């Protein structure tokens, strides 16, 4: 059986960067702008693969684990690009669901000169995982399950929980759909057997009314805050801050997935939460120095040297 099973999206990512993208302040945020109707030259145009499940599955494989992925695609040209990438990275595709009438999901990512980006996503088939698409036996028997966004499909979440909650050893990095379900208390981490809960600062703040319940149900909670580091409550202990040395970011896509892979990989190898955070920081720091969510993912030997 597999060491890790990643459940979520597998997407095609198209990266476009240009020095001509204009960044305009709008309150406490920046807008990436271009005049409507204009035609402009871009500095780079890259087609890569991504998605929360795809990114973490490749990350776990590079970290030395026998990794598999559960995601849904169409039966189209883009799906073949995804499958080819998984095979190249030694990720099992036994549980990839391909539907002829669906379209493989993708995103167009506009990258600013500071490494920040605006993302336009069409999730397509990746947002259509149904309960019957979940390989219950594999979910039950795999050593570790990592769950990312599945577009808030509550019955599918319940199917995963039904198969996994007794075994536990599940990490969860919820997407916006799952965050809304948590806010509305339609589902809880305990229903999934969640041991590690990973969100960013904005997401955690949106969960203010349910934070107490989440803390009561989950052993380890990690709240990331981009280049500012974040907080961790490891294995039910007190909250601790962690900081990072900011990398020279080229593209921030996939940093959160890389962080999750680093932390969980260290845990699977038996390391302390302190070392696990360092693995997480180095993995995400490496990813942001490359275009795409996968090229910068660290390999087992690189983790061992940390």
C-alpha positions as CSV (number, residue, x, y, z in Angstrom):
1,X,0.0,0.0,0.0
2,X,1.0,3.6,-0.4
3,X,2.8,5.8,2.1
4,X,0.9,9.0,1.1
5,X,-2.4,9.6,-0.7
6,X,-3.1,13.2,-1.9
7,X,-6.8,14.1,-2.6
8,X,-7.8,17.2,-4.4
9,X,-7.2,19.1,-7.6
10,X,-4.9,18.4,-10.5
11,X,-4.7,21.4,-12.9
12,X,-2.7,22.8,-15.8
13,X,-1.1,26.1,-14.9
14,X,-0.2,28.7,-17.5
15,X,2.2,31.3,-16.2
16,X,2.5,34.7,-17.9
17,X,5.0,37.3,-16.6
18,X,5.7,40.8,-17.8
19,X,7.5,43.9,-16.6
20,X,4.7,45.8,-18.2
21,X,2.1,44.6,-15.7
22,X,1.3,47.7,-13.6
23,X,0.7,47.4,-9.8
24,X,-1.6,49.9,-8.4
25,X,-2.4,50.3,-4.7
26,X,-6.1,49.9,-3.8
27,X,-6.5,50.3,0.0
28,X,-4.3,47.8,1.7
29,X,-4.1,45.7,-1.5
30,X,-2.4,45.9,-4.9
31,X,-4.2,45.6,-8.2
32,X,-2.4,44.1,-11.2
33,X,-3.5,46.2,-14.2
34,X,-3.5,46.4,-17.9
35,X,-5.5,48.6,-20.2
36,X,-8.5,46.8,-21.7
37,X,-8.0,46.3,-25.5
38,X,-4.3,46.7,-25.4
39,X,-1.8,44.2,-26.9
40,X,1.4,43.7,-25.0
41,X,4.6,41.7,-25.2
42,X,5.2,39.3,-22.2
43,X,8.5,38.2,-20.8
44,X,7.7,34.6,-20.3
45,X,4.9,32.1,-21.1
46,X,5.1,28.7,-19.4
47,X,2.7,25.7,-19.2
48,X,3.2,23.6,-16.1
49,X,1.1,21.3,-13.9
50,X,-0.4,22.2,-10.5
51,X,-3.4,21.8,-8.2
52,X,-3.3,21.0,-4.5
53,X,-3.3,17.2,-4.9
54,X,-0.9,17.2,-7.8
55,X,1.6,19.4,-6.0
56,X,1.6,17.5,-2.8
57,X,1.7,14.1,-4.4
58,X,4.8,15.1,-6.4
59,X,6.3,16.7,-3.2
60,X,5.8,13.5,-1.2
61,X,7.3,11.4,-4.0
62,X,10.4,13.6,-4.2
63,X,10.7,13.3,-0.4
64,X,11.1,9.6,-0.8
65,X,7.6,8.2,-0.3
66,X,5.5,5.9,-2.3
67,X,2.9,8.5,-3.3
68,X,-0.5,8.3,-5.0
69,X,-3.0,10.9,-6.1
70,X,-6.8,11.1,-6.2
71,X,-8.1,13.7,-8.6
72,X,-10.5,14.1,-11.5
73,X,-9.7,15.1,-15.1
74,X,-11.3,15.1,-18.5
75,X,-10.2,12.7,-21.3
76,X,-8.5,15.4,-23.2
77,X,-5.0,16.7,-24.2
78,X,-4.5,18.5,-21.0
79,X,-5.2,15.4,-19.0
80,X,-2.4,13.6,-20.8
81,X,0.0,16.4,-19.8
82,X,-1.0,15.9,-16.1
83,X,-0.7,12.1,-16.3
84,X,2.7,12.3,-18.0
85,X,3.9,14.6,-15.3
86,X,2.8,12.2,-12.5
87,X,4.4,9.3,-14.2
88,X,7.7,11.2,-14.6
89,X,7.6,12.0,-10.9
90,X,6.8,8.4,-9.9
91,X,3.3,9.2,-8.6
92,X,0.7,6.5,-8.9
93,X,-2.2,7.5,-11.1
94,X,-4.3,4.4,-10.2
95,X,-7.0,6.6,-8.6
96,X,-7.1,9.4,-11.2
97,X,-10.7,9.6,-12.4
98,X,-11.0,10.5,-16.1
99,X,-14.5,11.6,-17.5
100,X,-15.0,12.0,-21.2
101,X,-17.7,14.6,-20.8
102,X,-15.6,16.8,-18.5
103,X,-12.8,19.3,-19.1
104,X,-9.5,19.1,-17.3
105,X,-9.2,22.2,-15.1
106,X,-6.6,24.9,-15.4
107,X,-5.5,28.3,-14.4
108,X,-3.9,31.4,-16.0
109,X,-1.5,33.0,-13.6
110,X,-0.3,36.6,-14.1
111,X,3.0,37.1,-12.3
112,X,4.1,40.6,-11.2
113,X,7.7,41.8,-11.1
114,X,7.7,41.3,-7.3
115,X,6.7,37.6,-7.5
116,X,3.1,38.2,-6.5
117,X,0.4,36.9,-8.8
118,X,-3.2,37.1,-9.8
119,X,-4.8,33.8,-10.6
120,X,-7.8,33.0,-12.9
121,X,-9.0,29.4,-12.3
122,X,-11.4,27.1,-14.2
123,X,-11.4,24.0,-11.9
124,X,-13.4,21.9,-14.4
125,X,-13.2,18.2,-13.6
126,X,-11.0,18.9,-10.6
127,X,-14.1,20.3,-8.8
128,X,-16.3,17.3,-9.5
129,X,-15.0,14.5,-7.3
130,X,-18.0,12.5,-6.1
131,X,-18.2,10.0,-3.2
132,X,-18.0,7.1,-5.6
133,X,-14.7,8.5,-6.9
134,X,-13.0,8.0,-3.5
135,X,-11.1,4.7,-3.3
136,X,-12.2,3.9,0.2
137,X,-9.9,0.9,0.7
138,X,-6.8,3.0,-0.3
139,X,-8.0,5.9,1.9
140,X,-8.4,3.5,4.8
141,X,-5.0,1.7,4.4
142,X,-2.6,4.4,3.2
143,X,-0.1,5.5,5.9
144,X,-0.9,9.2,5.5
145,X,-3.7,11.0,3.7
146,X,-3.4,14.7,2.7
147,X,-6.6,16.5,1.7
148,X,-6.7,19.8,-0.1
149,X,-9.5,21.7,-1.8
150,X,-12.3,19.6,-3.4
151,X,-14.6,22.6,-4.0
152,X,-16.7,22.1,-0.8
153,X,-18.3,18.8,-1.9
154,X,-19.7,17.8,1.4
155,X,-20.8,14.3,0.6
156,X,-17.4,13.6,-0.8
157,X,-15.8,14.9,2.4
158,X,-18.1,12.6,4.4
159,X,-17.1,9.6,2.2
160,X,-13.4,10.4,3.0
161,X,-14.2,10.7,6.7
162,X,-16.2,7.5,6.7
163,X,-13.1,5.6,5.3
164,X,-10.4,7.5,7.3
165,X,-11.6,8.8,10.7
166,X,-10.6,5.6,12.6
167,X,-7.1,5.5,11.1
168,X,-6.6,9.3,11.5
169,X,-3.1,10.4,10.2
170,X,-4.8,12.9,7.9
171,X,-3.7,16.5,7.2
172,X,-6.2,19.0,5.8
173,X,-5.5,22.2,3.9
174,X,-9.1,23.3,3.1
175,X,-10.0,25.5,0.2
176,X,-12.6,28.3,0.2
177,X,-15.5,25.9,-0.2
178,X,-14.4,23.8,2.8
179,X,-13.7,27.0,4.9
180,X,-17.3,28.0,4.3
181,X,-18.5,24.6,5.4
182,X,-16.5,25.0,8.6
183,X,-17.9,28.5,9.2
184,X,-21.4,27.1,8.8
185,X,-20.5,24.1,11.0
186,X,-21.7,21.7,8.4
187,X,-18.5,19.6,8.8
188,X,-15.7,19.4,11.4
189,X,-12.1,18.2,11.4
190,X,-13.1,15.3,13.7
191,X,-15.4,13.9,11.1
192,X,-12.4,13.4,8.8
193,X,-10.0,12.1,11.4
194,X,-7.8,15.3,10.9
195,X,-4.5,15.4,12.9
196,X,-2.9,18.4,11.1
197,X,-4.9,21.4,10.1
198,X,-3.2,24.0,7.9
199,X,-4.6,27.4,6.9
200,X,-3.3,30.9,6.2
201,X,-3.9,33.8,8.5
202,X,-6.8,35.2,6.6
203,X,-8.6,31.8,6.6
204,X,-7.9,31.3,10.3
205,X,-9.4,34.7,11.1
206,X,-12.5,33.9,9.1
207,X,-13.0,30.8,11.3
208,X,-13.0,33.0,14.5
209,X,-16.3,31.5,15.8
210,X,-15.2,27.9,15.3
211,X,-11.6,28.2,16.3
212,X,-12.2,26.8,19.8
213,X,-13.9,23.7,18.3
214,X,-11.1,23.1,15.8
215,X,-8.5,23.4,18.6
216,X,-10.4,20.9,20.6
217,X,-10.5,18.4,17.7
218,X,-7.1,18.8,16.0
219,X,-3.7,17.9,17.5
220,X,-1.6,20.2,15.4
221,X,-2.8,23.5,13.8
222,X,-0.5,25.6,11.6
223,X,-1.4,29.2,10.6
224,X,0.9,30.6,7.9
225,X,1.4,34.3,7.2
226,X,3.5,34.3,4.0
227,X,6.9,36.0,4.4
228,X,6.0,36.9,8.0
229,X,6.2,33.3,9.1
230,X,3.2,32.1,11.2
231,X,2.1,30.2,14.2
232,X,1.9,26.6,15.2
233,X,0.2,24.7,18.0
234,X,2.1,21.4,17.8
235,X,0.4,18.3,19.2
236,X,-1.9,20.2,21.6
237,X,0.9,22.4,23.1
238,X,0.9,26.2,23.5
239,X,0.9,28.3,20.4
240,X,4.4,29.1,19.1
241,X,5.5,31.7,16.5
242,X,7.9,30.8,13.7
243,X,9.7,33.1,11.3
244,X,11.3,32.7,7.9
245,X,14.1,34.2,6.0
246,X,12.3,35.6,2.9
247,X,13.5,34.1,-0.4
248,X,13.8,36.1,-3.6
249,X,10.4,35.2,-4.9
250,X,9.9,34.6,-8.6
251,X,6.4,33.1,-8.2
252,X,4.5,32.3,-5.0
253,X,2.3,29.6,-6.5
254,X,2.4,26.3,-4.5
255,X,4.2,27.7,-1.5
256,X,1.4,26.5,0.8
257,X,1.4,23.0,-0.7
258,X,5.2,22.8,-0.4
259,X,5.0,23.9,3.3
260,X,2.5,21.1,4.0
261,X,4.7,18.5,2.3
262,X,7.8,19.6,4.2
263,X,6.0,19.5,7.6
264,X,4.3,16.2,7.0
265,X,7.4,14.5,5.5
266,X,9.4,15.4,8.5
267,X,6.7,14.0,10.8
268,X,6.6,10.7,8.8
269,X,10.3,10.4,9.2
270,X,9.9,10.7,12.9
271,X,11.3,14.2,13.4
272,X,10.2,16.8,16.0
273,X,7.7,19.6,15.3
274,X,10.6,22.1,15.4
275,X,12.5,20.3,12.7
276,X,9.3,19.7,10.7
277,X,8.7,23.5,10.6
278,X,12.2,24.0,9.3
279,X,11.6,21.4,6.5
280,X,8.4,23.2,5.7
281,X,10.0,26.6,5.5
282,X,12.9,25.4,3.3
283,X,10.6,23.5,0.9
284,X,8.2,26.5,0.4
285,X,11.2,28.9,0.2
286,X,12.7,26.7,-2.6
287,X,9.4,26.6,-4.5
288,X,8.9,30.3,-4.7
289,X,12.3,30.8,-6.4
290,X,10.9,28.9,-9.5
291,X,8.0,29.4,-11.8
292,X,5.3,26.8,-11.0
293,X,4.5,24.8,-7.9
294,X,6.6,21.7,-8.6
295,X,10.1,22.6,-10.0
296,X,11.5,23.8,-6.7
297,X,10.2,21.0,-4.5
298,X,13.0,19.5,-2.5
299,X,14.2,15.9,-2.8
300,X,14.9,13.5,0.1
301,X,18.6,14.1,0.1
302,X,18.1,17.9,0.2
303,X,15.8,17.5,3.3
304,X,18.3,15.3,5.0
305,X,21.0,18.0,4.7
306,X,18.9,20.6,6.6
